[in-house]
Amino acid sequence: MGYKILGFIVWKGAKWYVGHRVSSRAKRFAAAGAVGVGVGALLVAGASARQKHE
């Protein structure tokens, strides 16, 4: 339970820091990168699952 609270505090602190220190353009770039990484991970997982069934 302690790690969950610690993780929550770190997450909120990081969001606050980024919100106050980083420009909105950089935030959009980071969000687009995160979406790209997520899509890439889904594609790799899908290809891996497809190969297991063959």
Steps between C-alpha positions, in 0.01 A plus 500: 500500500790734575638469147162593357492822702863576414429443130198729517707777663780464243250499211320812625830675566628422153177624341520822702867553407442439131194723504698789641836455327430373149347694212171393349676411173729256681200352683327429168817342363530278808133399478539410132809295585316315774215416262752382241674274750163358609395425143839342429473280808153384393626416151794301638275315746253420223771368270646291781160350585437426133831313469422285805179377335673392179 
